[in-house]
């Protein structure tokens, strides 16, 4: 998911050869989140919003 803020920063600083990277919060696969992902509809919705289509691992 792109953020307008980071896209505008990347465009502004590109002429100075500065890269802009961003890390957005997401779900981490833990014992606490596992019960939420037992619901197929919830799991599909979350995974569809993640470009790699997988949860982060600790």
C-alpha positions in Angstrom: 0.0 0.0 0.0 1.5 3.3 -1.0 1.4 6.4 1.2 1.1 9.8 -0.5 3.5 11.2 2.1 6.3 8.7 1.2 5.6 9.0 -2.6 5.9 12.8 -2.4 9.1 12.5 -0.3 10.6 10.1 -2.8 9.8 12.4 -5.7 11.2 15.5 -3.9 14.5 13.8 -2.8 15.1 11.8 -6.0 17.1 14.6 -7.6 19.5 14.4 -4.6 19.8 10.6 -5.1 18.1 9.9 -1.8 16.0 6.8 -1.5 12.8 6.8 0.6 11.7 3.6 2.2 8.8 2.9 4.5 7.7 0.1 6.7 4.0 -0.1 7.6 2.6 -2.0 10.6 0.9 -5.2 9.9 -0.1 -8.4 11.6 2.7 -10.6 13.1 2.0 -14.4 13.3 2.0 -15.1 17.0 -0.1 -17.2 19.3 -2.2 -14.1 20.1 -3.1 -13.5 16.5 -3.6 -17.1 15.4 -7.2 -17.3 16.6 -8.2 -14.3 14.4 -6.8 -16.0 11.3 -9.0 -19.1 11.9 -11.8 -17.0 10.3 -11.3 -17.5 6.5 -13.0 -14.1 5.6 -10.8 -12.2 8.0 -7.7 -13.9 6.9 -8.5 -13.3 3.2 -9.2 -9.6 3.8 -5.9 -9.1 5.7 -3.7 -11.1 3.3 -5.2 -9.3 0.3 -3.9 -6.0 1.7 -0.4 -7.3 2.1 1.6 -7.2 -1.2 3.6 -10.3 -0.4 0.4 -12.1 0.7 1.7 -13.4 4.0 2.0 -12.5 7.6 5.2 -11.3 9.2 7.0 -13.7 11.5 8.7 -12.7 14.8 
